[in-house]
Amino acid sequence: MVSRIVVAGGGIAGLSTALLLARQGYAVDLVERDGPPPEDLGSIQEWQRPGAPQVRHPHMFLGLFRHLLHTRLPDVHVDLIAHGVDEVDMTAPPGIEAPAGARVLASFGSRRATVEWVLHGALRKQTGVRLHHGLSVREVVADQGRVRGVRVDGAVIESDVVVDATGRRSPLVGAFTKEVEESPCGTVYHSRFYRLSDGVPKPPTFLVPVVFAGGAGFGGGLYAHDDRTFAVVFARLPEDETLGRLRRTDAFEAAANAVAQFGPWLRPGACEPIGDVVPMAGLTNSWRELSPETPAGYLPLGDVLCTTDPILGRGASFALAGAAQLSDLMARHPTDLEAVAAGLRAFVESDIRPWYEDGVHDDVERTRSWRATVDGLPEPPAGLPPAVLAALAGQQDHRLWEQAQLRANLMAAPDSLDTPEVRERLDAVLATGWEPPVLSPGPSYAELTDALAAHGG
Ligand SMILES: Cc1cc2nc3c(=O)[nH]c(=O)nc-3n(C[C@H](O)[C@H](O)[C@H](O)COP(=O)(O)OP(=O)(O)OC[C@H]3O[C@@H](n4cnc5c(N)ncnc54)[C@H](O)[C@@H]3O)c2cc1C
């Protein structure tokens, strides 16, 4: 019989797991090494989150995340909208009416800290949860093959279950790991947040809340976020020290201003920076296998088990999907922790592993292409990836649109566009003489590095 549960880590996976399990009647201790969020959402930008440095980078919350929030934690979803998060309705292309019965699809961009703030608000109102902030879990305590609790700074918190949601650098999972697969994402991020001035229209939201630029030798985007904030991001190869200058504020601003598409929001008077330029390096796709000796009741979730390239914006959805699965499994097998662990393993194998493999493949291809540009080698002309082509052609054929969006939003499998139906529909659209609109490419690699050099970067 499970009565007490410790959730180690209060990021996306930990906060949502604690909320779902407490609502099922479990007594939950949530232990988070960082301090609590500020009372006032207006001060959220100052919240220190050294335990989850990605909080200071932009976050896209894909359709899967939005769907799970709406169905599993509807009060949190409503609260998020009430606190300045705008959803992008992707049920049909912009300006086109969705056919009757079309499946509702939406996503949003938001500061990660805002999403966590809203989850914290729900947890504070929730009975059955004890929140411990500023406390690090050091070790899982197990005896005779079963979890007995966790050792925190100077004490033991007893429990029957330990949900390890301590993220990509989990200090706990190493003791129970059989094998780790790792493959570099091949990117370093440089991001900065801004707030739009009064009266300046928000950035457009087409396929997702982002204005794209780059793609040859680097990536770049302007991401619309909550409460009239937005972020500009550049991603570069780790070994590219020319673009490594982006870590300097003046060089970053020079590069951002060299992107014509960002002009309407970055022009003087249109916005104010609300933070420094922050880098994030050491990014990997990783996949972890647990050892057969893992004690019953130790249940890792989210980034502890699998990390994927942030460019693809998938990790938060996987974290929430894992929490929802765990909640279902605890409801189905309340007295059988072996069955819960096996069910969780089956879920990550079937629903997350294919995306991990998809991401590794994409990163290898993208890194090869970026390296060719940076090294000045001739690049083969890049066609549109099939998923992007299908989304664009979807403006002519709703079924194509739906299929492409379901995949892009993690609600259909990575290979779900590889079907005779999709190929036939695409061929039919192309046979009408339709051509995909030219996506604005932004500055070339040489133009970006020239802009940096012109500013002494
Ligand atoms: C630069 C960047 C950008 C990203 N952008 C996106 C995006 O756009 N969309 C998306 O879906 N995903 C994105 N991701 C991925 C996403 O952030 C993660 O997949 C997600 O945060 C995983 O959630 P988690 O709860 O498993 O881990 P985390 O969010 O990392 O949470 C772990 C928590 O555990 C705490 N902790 C750590 N050690 C201990 C300890 N010993 N004791 C107690 N607490 C501890 C940490 O402080 C933290 O709060 C991005 C990642 C990066 C690096």
The ligand as an ORCA input file, in Angstrom:
! r2SCAN-3c Opt
* xyz 0 1
  C      17.861     25.973    -23.681
  C      16.661     25.078    -23.567
  C      15.473     25.448    -24.165
  C      14.372     24.578    -24.109
  N      13.239     24.916    -24.776
  C      12.176     24.079    -24.734
  C      10.973     24.413    -25.397
  O      10.874     25.423    -26.092
  N       9.909     23.551    -25.287
  C       9.997     22.397    -24.558
  O       9.015     21.652    -24.489
  N      11.134     22.061    -23.933
  C      12.213     22.861    -23.991
  N      13.349     22.523    -23.335
  C      13.377     21.273    -22.580
  C      12.646     21.420    -21.257
  O      13.088     22.564    -20.587
  C      12.879     20.190    -20.404
  O      12.654     19.045    -21.159
  C      11.969     20.197    -19.192
  O      12.353     21.240    -18.356
  C      12.069     18.900    -18.434
  O      11.390     19.042    -17.228
  P      11.863     18.273    -15.925
  O      10.879     18.620    -14.894
  O      12.143     16.865    -16.259
  O      13.288     18.892    -15.557
  P      13.648     20.375    -15.094
  O      12.696     21.335    -15.643
  O      15.092     20.555    -15.380
  O      13.410     20.349    -13.538
  C      14.259     19.718    -12.636
  C      14.060     20.350    -11.277
  O      14.756     19.594    -10.294
  C      15.425     20.473     -9.405
  N      16.533     19.717     -8.795
  C      17.670     19.311     -9.407
  N      18.423     18.582     -8.536
  C      17.715     18.526     -7.384
  C      17.952     17.899     -6.141
  N      19.059     17.194     -5.894
  N      17.031     18.040     -5.159
  C      15.892     18.767     -5.384
  N      15.638     19.390     -6.550
  C      16.521     19.253     -7.538
  C      15.835     21.625    -10.295
  O      16.106     22.806     -9.554
  C      14.617     21.757    -11.203
  O      13.648     22.605    -10.648
  C      14.463     23.358    -23.405
  C      15.665     22.996    -22.788
  C      16.749     23.832    -22.879
  C      18.037     23.377    -22.260
*
